[in-house]
Structures are given as C-alpha cells and as structure tokens.
Amino acid sequence: MKEKIDEIKKNALNEIENTSDLKELDNVRVKYLGKKGELTAILKMMGTLPKEERPSFGSLVNKAKEEVQSKIAEKEDQYKTEEINKKLESERIDVTLPASKIKKGSKHPLNRVIEEIEDLFVSMGYDVMEGPELETDEYNFERLNLPKGHPARDMQDSFYITTEHLLRTQTSAVQARTLMGNKEKGPIREIVPGKTYRREDDATHSHQFNQVEALVVDKDISFADLKGTLEIFMKHMLGENTQLRFRPSYFPFTEPSYEVDVSCFKCGGKGCNLCKRTGWIELLGAGIVHPNVLKMNGYDPDIYSGFAFGTGLDRLAMFKYGITDIRLLYENDVRFLSQFDRMDK
Ligand code: PHE
C-alpha cells in the first residue's frame, strides 16, 4: 500500500512540475485531490484494511496529500507572480516621451484689443471701470445733457425695456455714474470698456457692440491733453506712423466735440478700398466735457474741466486684424477664432 501511495504522490509532484500555467495546474489538482481524485479514492480504500493498519495508512495518505497541496500552492504562487510581471511589462510606459499637447482655447480678438487698451491706460494711471448694461434713461441720456425729447437721442436707436430703462446705447452712461458717485468731487481718470446696444444690424453694425470710453476730469484739463492722449492711444494700437485728424462734430455731453479720424494704416493715407479712397478712417467721438454735465453731476465747471472720448472696439479689432464682417466677432466659430492663436507666439 505504502508503495502505491508513494507512486501516486511521485506522479502528482511530477505532473505539477510539468504544468505550464494555472489552468493545467488546476487540472492536476482535480486529478489527485478532487472528489474523484486518486488520493481521495485511495483514502476510501481504508475500510478494506484491518483496523490496526488504518491509522498509519490514514496518516500516510494525509501526508502525501499535504505534500501535493503545498507543491500546488507553491506553483500557484509562481504562476501568479509571473502573470503580474507580464501585465506590468505590457503596461510599461516611457516617462521620458514628450507629453501630448493640451489643446487650449484662444483669446477672442475683442478681448485681445480690450486687454491691450487696459494695459496701456493702466500704465498711464487710469482706473478700469464698469457699469450696468441695463441702464436708466437718467444715466444713459439725461445726466449727459440729453433731456427727454432732445433731438440728438435719434442718433442712437435704443432698446427700451420700460420707459425708464433701456440697454445702454453708449458707455458714456458710466461717465455720469462716476461723476455722480465721486463723493469728494475730485479728479477722475478712467476708462470703461463694455457692451452697448443699438437697433442696427449689417456687415459693419451689430445690435450688440463694444465701446471703450475714457473720462479725465481735473483742474486745467484742455484740448491739448485730449489730443496727446489720443495720439498715444492710436499710435499704440495701429502703429507709430498713425496720423490723427479732428473734425468738428456734435455730442450733447461735450463742447467742443470732434469726430476723430486716423490715417489709413493699410495704404498709409494714399487711399485704398479700406479707407474708401479717402486716406482716413473714422474711429472716435471725443470732446471737452460740457459744463452742464459737470454741473448736473455735482462738479463746479469753474474749477474743473475734462475731456472724454469713446470708440467702437469692434471697429478697432476689425481694422487691427483685417476682419471684414462685424458679425464674425459674435458667431463664435472656432475656425475663425483659432486663427488668432498664431498671434500668441
Ligand atoms: N458716446 C459717443 C457715441 O457713442 C462717443 C463719445 C464719447 C463722444 C465721449 C464724445 C465723448 O457715439
């Protein structure tokens, strides 16, 4: 009997050694230790033996079983480790490879222009201010020397929400807010970039557009300050060779008032299709703050004077980047917007 057990054990250990993976190992386990396995079967033969031989026989079979079990466990460990190593090897990554590029969005051309203007004016000591887009008739018109029924209101076709509220037609509304809000009635130096609204829509006009306003109020502010400031502003935005031309105009909140043209930066003033062969491009409204505006908002026009100007940011961005339709600025087409990526480099 002992030889029989030894032989089964030897065969089992041999077969275990010859397996090559977990599956084969399991087959061997079933063959020897399973319900119908060889070692299980031999244990069942115990009943045929004389009583006194049974204990030593039992212990022999159990020892053989243990040996086979521990050999299986050992092999199992080995296969599992091999499997993990194989997996690790297959998932190996080269950390020295260059990273894949992150696709980042690009700055909107309008934001580029706004930031450029803000940087310039902040460097000259200006504050950057904001105001509400849903404005009152009082600030958008009345406090700017445009009483109800004033004919100049017709220049700006407005979106009224109630009889007293409208979408602001000009960032000039913030001029009145700043003057009124300044408790000390002291000097002011501000620019106001922001959205404005008028009832118009074509290739060069959008019902929503952007302006930037500037207001400077102090003692002894004169036309020379306005002219010098606009020169710095326009040369900075459109190039050192830019010339300015002041034409008399009318705005109720400035006196005298001007339309300011810049020399066409495409043809240098010779005349081309961009400037409609005139050599000039109309870009700004400007003037010396009307004494009524100062008075109405609590400033003494005998002590203080000021200048103001306002310009369309959309037009400025269009000229700067050669954009021919204003609506492109508001369609958010990625193909259009991503072209400005290259300008970051
Ligand atoms: N608010 C004027 C406009 O929108 C521009 C302007 C601003 C003119 C400040 C003079 C002074 O047309």
Residues whose N, C-alpha, C, O or C-beta is under 5 A from the ligand:
A	BS01	LIG	T169 Q170 S172 F251 T254 G285 A286 G287 A308 F309 G310
